Amino acid sequence: MYKTLGTHNYYIYILTNKNKTVLYVGFTNNLKERLYYHENPEAHSKSFTSKYKCCYLIYWEHYNDVDIAITREKEIKAWRREKKEKLIAQFNPEWNFLNNQI
């Protein structure tokens, strides 16, 4: 489908708002840059993450294969919140904001 040569980086990530009441699942090939755009949403003021102030990284997964990453993103997006919360808790039990670790 999207096969290319070489090593590539793809990320599935989950953001939340300050009170941890909203979850957003996203996909990117540059997690640091994408976080910058979520933290500075001026150009995308009508986006879901801007509207709900979701800019706090609480979960991420890394892949080298874009097809696997896209499939995984769709899988997680389809889950109910409870299942997403369990996934986050396994990776980040305290639900710490991880933006500065990327």
C-alpha positions in Angstrom: 0.0 0.0 0.0 2.4 2.7 1.2 5.6 0.6 1.1 8.9 2.5 0.8 12.5 1.6 1.3 14.5 2.5 4.4 13.6 3.0 8.0 10.7 5.2 8.8 9.1 6.3 12.0 5.3 6.4 12.7 3.6 7.1 15.9 0.2 6.4 17.4 -0.5 8.7 20.3 -3.1 9.7 22.8 -3.6 13.2 24.0 -5.8 14.5 26.8 -6.9 17.8 28.2 -5.7 19.3 31.5 -8.4 17.6 33.5 -8.0 14.2 31.7 -11.6 14.1 30.7 -11.1 14.0 26.9 -9.0 11.5 24.9 -7.8 12.0 21.3 -6.1 9.3 19.3 -3.7 10.4 16.5 -1.2 9.3 14.0 2.0 11.0 12.8 5.4 10.5 11.4 7.0 13.2 13.6 5.7 13.1 17.1 7.7 16.1 18.4 6.5 18.3 15.6 2.9 17.1 15.9 2.9 17.9 19.6 4.1 21.4 18.9 1.1 21.9 16.6 -1.3 20.6 19.3 0.3 22.9 21.9 0.1 25.9 19.5 -3.2 25.5 17.7 -3.7 29.0 16.3 -3.7 27.8 12.7 -6.1 25.0 13.5 -8.5 26.7 15.9 -11.5 24.6 14.7 -9.8 21.2 15.2 -11.0 18.7 17.8 -7.9 19.0 19.8 -8.0 22.8 19.8 -11.7 22.9 20.8 -11.2 20.5 23.7 -7.7 21.7 24.6 -6.1 18.3 24.1 -2.4 18.9 24.0 -1.1 16.7 26.8 0.6 13.5 25.6 -0.2 10.5 27.8 0.5 7.5 25.5 2.4 6.6 22.4 3.5 3.7 20.3 6.3 3.6 17.7 6.2 1.7 14.3 8.4 1.4 11.3 5.7 0.1 9.0 3.0 2.7 8.0 0.4 0.1 7.3 0.7 -1.5 10.7 0.6 2.0 12.4 -2.5 3.0 10.5 -4.3 -0.2 11.3 -3.4 0.2 15.0 -4.6 3.8 15.0 -8.0 2.7 13.6 -8.2 -0.2 16.1 -7.6 2.1 19.1 -9.9 4.8 17.8 -12.7 2.2 17.7 -12.3 1.2 21.3 -14.5 2.4 24.1 -13.0 4.8 26.6 -12.6 2.1 29.3 -10.3 0.0 27.0 -8.3 3.1 26.1 -7.9 3.9 29.8 -6.5 0.4 30.5 -4.0 0.8 27.6 -2.9 4.2 29.0 -2.6 2.8 32.5 -0.3 0.0 31.4 2.0 2.4 29.7 1.7 5.4 32.0 0.0 4.4 35.3 0.0 7.9 36.8 -1.3 9.5 33.5 1.7 11.9 33.6 2.0 14.4 30.8 4.9 13.1 28.6 5.3 16.0 26.2 8.8 16.9 27.6 10.0 13.4 27.2 9.7 13.4 23.4 
